[in-house]
Amino acid sequence: MFRNTYDSDNTVFSPQGRLHQVEYALEAVKQGSAAVGLRSKTHAILLALKRSTGELASYQQKMFRIDDHVGIAIAGLTSDARVLSNFMRQQAMGERMVFNRPMPVNRLVSSIADKAQVNTQEYGRRPYGVGFLVIGQDQSGPHLFEFSPSGNSYEYYAMSIGARSQSAKTYLEKHYESFADCNLEDLIRHGLHALRETLQQDKELNVNNTSVGIIGPEGRHEKPISPPGSFRILEGDKVEVYLQSMEKKEEAAAPVAVADAASAPAADEDVQMSG
């Protein structure tokens, strides 16, 4: 009822106490292709579904390396993600130059959350139209955070964002208790199963549309990395061995209910402008 009156500016509350422009920014995240994050006691991983604007175009980049110990996956406007990822790199680089140490992951996530919050409060600005899943590692182990355009950030055992992400969340909620003790290969397989739940019925995961980001010791199928445990992105043929380890959908031990997938908002349909 009040939406058309109070949605023209992000500094004006509606009578229900809502900021409609911020809610619209959260909807922009749901327009982006899905990203999934999981963590165990030793590893944190990201998996993302890449989109192509057409048969003649390359696939969009869905993951960015911030520092040796931090990486992100995005859902939403890629241009906004590029600006925020550059800001994160500057923060991480400044920490190394001033204190000669890697920046704590929770402080890095808080810095972009603070930056996003300013755009929900000051006149003449628009909220960022992108959400992040951030993985990192510090002295206390691996971490997984979600950042949203509202300026909120939360730590998770597992999380998914983007189009039809509710189907992936349903899978993660059913299996998250086993993630802590998983090795890298099992953790990636769980992530691929969750990511597969976000696909349209006529689509399949393949080496072209799947990205995997890892923090932690190298797995059985990886070559030695330097520095050990640093963030790396697997794409192309490097993903094939993990795709082959997936169970067929009809043979999966705990398939996601069709009703959960059907409950995803209609606004989650693919769009060209989002990452």
Order of alpha helices (4+ residues) and beta strands (2+ residues): alpha-alpha-beta-beta-beta-beta-alpha-alpha-beta-beta-beta-beta-alpha-alpha-beta-beta-alpha-alpha
